[in-house]
């Protein structure tokens, strides 16, 4: 690529295209690296190297091992022009929980915060696309259904809108969850509502991982078989998924990359939960079918954390920002 075609004109996105990727049972959502906002030829070279290197990561090895994916894997790199959208998000033409409905999650601006699982988006769950009032959402769903007809399988589509509707990526929906069922609240337990994200039910002890905790340290501290409780579910925690028996998260996203991976790996998950009332080591029941969590003897919402103490030293600015965050809860 001629560097003068790229530099100073528009940013690009560098993403993977591996031979094992985007199959009917393994989407590899967020497993390989993607690099956005590449603005120079030097940055492009570094981004390409980063994507290639991610194919050798422990995360990829654990993911493929868990799903029983064997054989040689080859990886290529795609370079796409990055647009500046007004809205962006994810469309499943069949909701993971309700197969007779489409599901759209979207946010303003670039989609990275949504698809990475770092933020909750707005949600649209129409039963009949023709009755959707918003013309963009109607066009999006109708286009998605055309893609479904073309490939004879319901697609998982990443999209963006900048006065034009762009389909950034389409792959098969790899895993579904049953329609939520009502469950009885056990005696002496408090029910916390949420969103069913990955099916299954189980009981165990809760262990927190904080947003600012290095993934390598969190993985060492987290006990195998524990229930992972976190504010944000993102790709940096994929290695933790291999140790966790269940997942509870505050961010409410069913279509994010981590949520997709949880379903593929068969790890029950409930999103959109008020995790502030759960204490470290609390006994909890995770109901991924009904989208609820039960906590035995929960606390009132806290103002200060008594979770794991990080082993690294925080600078003064980090401490100030953390105190502001806690005070805002």
C-alpha positions as CSV (number, residue, x, y, z in Angstrom):
1,X,0.0,0.0,0.0
2,X,1.3,3.4,-1.0
3,X,1.6,5.3,2.4
4,X,0.6,8.6,0.8
5,X,-2.8,7.1,-0.1
6,X,-3.4,6.6,3.6
7,X,-1.7,9.3,5.6
8,X,-3.6,12.4,6.4
9,X,-6.7,11.4,4.5
10,X,-8.7,9.0,6.6
11,X,-8.2,6.5,9.4
12,X,-8.4,2.8,8.8
13,X,-9.3,-0.3,10.8
14,X,-7.1,-3.4,10.8
15,X,-8.8,-6.6,11.6
16,X,-8.3,-10.4,11.3
17,X,-9.6,-12.9,8.8
18,X,-8.6,-16.3,9.9
19,X,-9.5,-19.7,8.3
20,X,-11.1,-20.8,11.6
21,X,-13.1,-17.6,12.1
22,X,-16.8,-16.9,11.7
23,X,-17.9,-20.5,11.4
24,X,-21.4,-21.7,12.3
25,X,-20.3,-22.6,15.9
26,X,-17.2,-20.4,16.6
27,X,-17.4,-16.7,15.8
28,X,-14.1,-15.8,17.4
29,X,-15.8,-12.6,18.5
30,X,-13.1,-10.3,19.8
31,X,-10.7,-13.3,20.2
32,X,-8.2,-12.0,17.6
33,X,-7.1,-8.3,17.9
34,X,-8.7,-5.5,15.8
35,X,-7.0,-2.1,15.7
36,X,-9.0,1.1,15.0
37,X,-8.0,4.7,14.4
38,X,-4.9,3.9,12.3
39,X,-3.7,7.2,10.8
40,X,-0.2,6.6,9.4
41,X,1.7,4.1,7.4
42,X,4.0,3.3,10.4
43,X,0.9,2.8,12.6
44,X,-0.5,0.5,9.9
45,X,2.5,-1.8,9.9
46,X,2.4,-2.0,13.7
47,X,-1.3,-2.8,13.7
48,X,-0.9,-5.5,11.1
49,X,1.9,-7.1,13.3
50,X,-0.3,-6.8,16.3
51,X,-3.2,-8.7,14.6
52,X,-0.9,-11.4,13.3
53,X,0.7,-11.8,16.8
54,X,-2.7,-12.2,18.4
55,X,-3.2,-15.5,16.6
56,X,-0.4,-16.9,18.8
57,X,-1.9,-15.7,22.1
58,X,-2.9,-17.9,25.0
59,X,-6.5,-16.6,24.6
60,X,-6.8,-18.1,21.1
61,X,-5.3,-21.4,22.3
62,X,-7.7,-21.6,25.3
63,X,-10.7,-20.7,23.1
64,X,-9.9,-23.2,20.4
65,X,-9.1,-25.9,22.9
66,X,-12.4,-25.3,24.8
67,X,-14.4,-25.7,21.5
68,X,-12.3,-28.6,20.2
69,X,-11.1,-26.7,17.2
70,X,-8.1,-28.5,15.7
71,X,-5.9,-28.4,12.6
72,X,-3.7,-25.7,11.1
73,X,-4.9,-22.1,11.4
74,X,-3.9,-19.5,8.9
75,X,-4.7,-15.8,9.4
76,X,-4.9,-12.9,7.0
77,X,-5.4,-9.2,7.7
78,X,-8.2,-6.9,6.3
79,X,-7.7,-3.1,6.1
80,X,-10.9,-1.1,5.9
81,X,-11.6,2.6,5.7
82,X,-12.9,3.8,9.1
83,X,-16.0,5.9,8.9
84,X,-17.3,8.4,11.5
85,X,-20.8,7.2,12.2
86,X,-23.7,8.9,13.9
87,X,-25.0,5.6,15.2
88,X,-23.5,2.1,15.2
89,X,-24.2,-1.3,16.7
90,X,-25.1,-4.9,16.3
91,X,-28.1,-6.7,14.7
92,X,-29.1,-10.3,15.3
93,X,-32.0,-11.1,12.9
94,X,-33.0,-13.7,15.6
95,X,-32.7,-12.7,19.2
96,X,-30.7,-15.2,21.3
97,X,-33.6,-15.5,23.7
98,X,-36.6,-15.0,21.3
99,X,-36.2,-16.5,17.9
100,X,-39.3,-14.9,16.5
101,X,-37.9,-11.4,17.0
102,X,-34.9,-9.5,15.7
103,X,-32.6,-7.7,18.3
104,X,-30.7,-4.5,17.8
105,X,-28.3,-2.8,20.2
106,X,-26.8,0.5,19.3
107,X,-25.0,3.6,20.6
108,X,-24.0,7.0,19.3
109,X,-20.6,7.2,17.5
110,X,-18.2,4.3,17.0
111,X,-19.4,0.8,18.0
112,X,-16.2,-0.3,19.9
113,X,-17.6,0.5,23.3
114,X,-20.7,-1.6,22.7
115,X,-19.3,-4.6,20.9
116,X,-16.4,-4.8,23.4
117,X,-18.9,-5.1,26.2
118,X,-17.8,-1.9,28.0
119,X,-21.1,0.0,27.7
120,X,-24.8,-0.7,27.4
121,X,-26.6,0.5,24.3
122,X,-30.2,1.2,23.4
123,X,-32.1,-1.9,22.6
124,X,-34.8,-2.6,20.0
125,X,-36.7,-6.0,19.9
126,X,-39.4,-5.8,17.2
127,X,-41.8,-8.6,16.5
128,X,-42.7,-7.3,13.0
129,X,-40.0,-5.2,11.2
130,X,-42.7,-3.6,9.0
131,X,-44.2,-1.9,12.0
132,X,-40.9,-0.4,13.2
133,X,-41.5,3.4,13.0
134,X,-37.9,4.6,12.8
135,X,-36.9,4.4,9.1
136,X,-33.2,3.6,9.9
137,X,-34.1,0.7,12.2
138,X,-36.6,-0.6,9.7
139,X,-34.1,-0.4,6.8
140,X,-31.5,-2.1,9.0
141,X,-33.7,-5.0,10.0
142,X,-35.1,-5.5,6.5
143,X,-31.5,-5.5,5.1
144,X,-30.5,-8.0,7.8
145,X,-33.4,-10.3,6.8
146,X,-32.2,-10.1,3.2
147,X,-28.7,-11.3,4.4
148,X,-30.4,-14.1,6.3
149,X,-32.2,-15.2,3.1
150,X,-29.0,-15.0,1.1
151,X,-27.0,-17.3,3.4
152,X,-30.0,-19.3,4.7
153,X,-28.8,-18.7,8.3
154,X,-29.6,-15.9,10.8
155,X,-26.7,-13.4,10.8
156,X,-24.9,-11.5,13.5
157,X,-24.2,-8.1,11.8
158,X,-22.1,-5.2,12.9
159,X,-23.3,-2.0,11.3
160,X,-22.8,1.8,11.2
161,X,-24.8,4.8,9.9
162,X,-23.3,8.1,8.6
163,X,-26.3,9.1,6.4
164,X,-25.6,5.8,4.7
165,X,-26.2,2.4,6.3
166,X,-23.1,0.3,6.2
167,X,-22.8,-3.4,7.1
168,X,-19.3,-3.7,8.6
169,X,-19.3,-7.4,9.1
170,X,-21.7,-10.4,8.9
171,X,-21.3,-13.8,10.4
172,X,-23.5,-16.7,11.6
173,X,-25.2,-16.4,15.0
174,X,-23.3,-19.2,16.7
175,X,-25.4,-19.9,19.9
176,X,-28.9,-19.2,21.1
177,X,-30.4,-19.2,24.6
178,X,-33.9,-20.4,25.6
179,X,-36.7,-18.0,26.1
180,X,-36.6,-16.7,29.7
181,X,-38.6,-18.7,32.2
182,X,-39.9,-17.6,35.6
183,X,-38.2,-19.1,38.5
184,X,-39.2,-19.2,42.2
185,X,-37.2,-17.0,44.6
186,X,-35.6,-19.3,47.2
187,X,-36.4,-18.5,50.8
188,X,-34.0,-16.1,52.5
189,X,-32.6,-15.0,49.1
190,X,-33.0,-11.7,47.4
191,X,-33.8,-11.6,43.7
192,X,-31.7,-9.2,41.4
193,X,-33.2,-8.6,38.0
194,X,-31.1,-8.7,34.9
195,X,-31.0,-9.7,31.3
196,X,-30.6,-13.4,30.2
197,X,-27.3,-13.5,28.3
198,X,-26.2,-17.1,28.3
199,X,-28.3,-20.0,29.5
200,X,-27.8,-22.3,32.5
201,X,-28.3,-22.2,36.3
202,X,-25.9,-22.8,39.1
203,X,-24.9,-21.8,42.7
204,X,-21.5,-20.7,44.0
205,X,-19.4,-18.0,45.6
206,X,-19.0,-14.5,44.0
207,X,-15.6,-13.1,43.2
208,X,-15.1,-9.6,41.9
209,X,-12.8,-8.4,39.2
210,X,-12.5,-4.6,38.9
211,X,-12.3,-2.6,35.7
212,X,-8.8,-1.3,36.5
213,X,-7.3,-4.7,37.5
214,X,-4.7,-6.1,35.0
215,X,-6.1,-9.2,33.4
216,X,-3.0,-11.2,34.3
217,X,-3.3,-10.5,38.0
218,X,-7.0,-11.1,38.0
219,X,-6.5,-14.5,36.4
220,X,-4.0,-15.5,39.1
221,X,-6.3,-14.5,42.0
222,X,-9.5,-15.8,40.6
223,X,-10.4,-19.3,41.9
224,X,-11.3,-22.0,39.4
225,X,-15.0,-22.6,39.4
226,X,-15.8,-19.2,41.1
227,X,-18.6,-17.0,39.9
228,X,-17.2,-14.0,38.1
229,X,-18.8,-10.6,39.1
230,X,-17.7,-7.5,37.2
231,X,-18.9,-4.1,36.1
232,X,-17.7,-4.5,32.5
233,X,-17.5,-7.7,30.6
234,X,-14.7,-7.3,28.0
235,X,-12.3,-9.3,25.9
236,X,-9.4,-8.9,28.2
237,X,-11.2,-11.3,30.6
238,X,-11.5,-14.2,28.1
239,X,-8.8,-16.2,29.9
240,X,-10.9,-15.7,33.1
241,X,-13.9,-17.2,31.3
242,X,-12.0,-20.5,31.2
243,X,-11.9,-20.5,35.1
244,X,-15.3,-19.1,35.8
245,X,-18.3,-21.3,36.3
246,X,-20.8,-18.4,35.8
247,X,-20.7,-14.7,35.0
248,X,-22.6,-11.7,36.5
249,X,-22.0,-8.2,35.0
250,X,-23.5,-4.8,35.4
251,X,-23.2,-3.6,31.8
252,X,-26.3,-4.7,29.9
253,X,-25.4,-6.1,26.5
254,X,-26.6,-9.3,25.0
255,X,-24.9,-8.8,21.6
256,X,-21.4,-7.8,22.7
257,X,-18.4,-10.0,21.8
258,X,-17.9,-11.3,25.4
259,X,-21.6,-12.2,25.6
260,X,-21.3,-14.1,22.3
261,X,-18.2,-16.0,23.6
262,X,-20.0,-16.8,26.9
263,X,-22.8,-18.5,24.9
264,X,-20.4,-20.4,22.7
265,X,-18.5,-21.7,25.7
266,X,-21.7,-22.6,27.5
267,X,-21.0,-20.3,30.5
268,X,-24.3,-19.1,32.1
269,X,-24.3,-15.3,32.2
270,X,-26.7,-12.6,33.5
271,X,-26.1,-9.0,32.5
272,X,-27.6,-5.7,33.8
273,X,-27.4,-6.8,37.4
274,X,-27.0,-4.3,40.4
275,X,-23.7,-5.9,41.4
276,X,-23.2,-3.3,44.2
277,X,-25.3,-5.3,46.6
278,X,-23.1,-8.4,46.2
279,X,-20.2,-8.9,48.5
280,X,-17.0,-10.7,47.8
281,X,-17.5,-14.3,48.7
282,X,-21.3,-14.1,48.8
283,X,-23.3,-17.2,47.9
284,X,-25.3,-16.5,44.8
285,X,-27.5,-18.4,42.3
286,X,-27.1,-17.4,38.7
287,X,-30.1,-18.1,36.6
288,X,-29.0,-17.5,33.0
289,X,-32.3,-18.9,31.6
290,X,-34.5,-16.4,33.4
291,X,-32.0,-13.5,33.6
292,X,-32.0,-13.2,37.4
293,X,-29.5,-13.6,40.2
294,X,-30.3,-14.6,43.8
295,X,-28.1,-13.4,46.6
296,X,-28.2,-14.8,50.2
297,X,-28.2,-12.0,52.8
298,X,-27.3,-9.1,50.4
299,X,-25.9,-5.8,51.6
300,X,-27.3,-2.4,50.9
301,X,-25.7,-0.6,48.0
302,X,-22.1,0.3,49.2
303,X,-20.3,3.5,48.9
304,X,-16.8,2.1,49.3
305,X,-15.4,-1.2,48.0
306,X,-14.0,-4.0,50.2
307,X,-13.1,-6.1,47.2
308,X,-9.7,-7.4,46.2
309,X,-6.8,-5.0,46.8
310,X,-4.6,-4.7,43.7
311,X,-0.9,-5.6,44.2
312,X,0.3,-2.7,42.0
313,X,0.8,0.8,43.3
314,X,-1.7,3.5,42.3
315,X,-0.6,7.0,41.5
316,X,-2.4,10.0,43.1
317,X,-4.4,10.8,40.0
318,X,-5.7,7.2,39.8
319,X,-6.8,7.3,43.4
320,X,-8.6,10.6,42.9
321,X,-10.4,9.3,39.8
322,X,-11.4,6.1,41.7
323,X,-12.8,8.1,44.6
324,X,-14.9,10.3,42.2
325,X,-16.2,7.1,40.6
326,X,-17.2,5.6,43.9
327,X,-18.8,8.8,45.1
328,X,-20.9,8.9,42.0
329,X,-22.4,5.4,42.7
